[in-house]
Amino acid sequence: MKRKIITTADGSKTIHIEAWDEQYHSKHGAIQEANHVFIKHGLHYLCHSEQSEESLTNISILEIGFGTGLNAFITCLEAEKLNLNISYVGVEAYPVSSEEILALNYDELLSKENDTVFKKMHNASWEEKHRLTRSFTLTKRKQFFEDIKDIEQYDLIYFDAFGARVQPELWTEAIFKTMFDALKDKGVLVTYSAKGSVRRAMQAIGFIVERLPGPPGKREMLRATKHSE
């Protein structure tokens, strides 16, 4: 499918898939969306919720849709700021090309002094754990989401798959059961989606689901919490 680099409303770039009329990030602002959905309502929320003291400093994250690496890069920067130790696993079935990565401007906009981290992230070999900073390790897995078999491994899931309009098979009860199983008790999943069918699928397999204010250009988003008892 034909793809092109576009500039979103906050000046950050993303990849547009023309046949689907779909972007890797919101056209209203790629960085703004990532910060609002995954950092503010995911990582920051988890750090201030009723978790154990260990979870507050040692956090394991699974990203569904590693894509351009934007969410991972911002999370790495936050780990340094918040003195966290983050183990990050990014799952991606179709990795972004090196040419597309070079055309993105996240390191320039977010942290010029840490531009080598963004490059390391994408140069890192797949299927292996890499320590990118003293606070952040990354494992990239080339894998279909339905093939994830992790059980009670993660404190937090960033669910950043392409939208249900173009890939409805990624937003089913079966997929969210896989996510539920992968989370530890009291683990949290955040996503930009607020579709009623998505919320109902999450609730059907046991998540407690909240509607939250969405990022620019979107009215709402969802946060789901696992309570196994």
Secondary structure, 3 states (H helix, E strand, C coil): CCEEEEECCCCCEEEEECCCCEECCCCCCHHHHHHHHHHHHHHHHHHHCCCCHHHHHEEEEEEECCCCCHHHHHHHHHHHHHCCEEEEEEECCCCCCHHHHHCCCHHHHHCHHHHHHHHHHHHCCCCCEEEEECCEEEEEECCCHHHCCCCCCEEEEEECCCCCCCCHHHCCHHHHHHHHHHEEEEEEEEECCCCHHHHHHHHHCCCEEEEEECCCCCCEEEEEECCCC
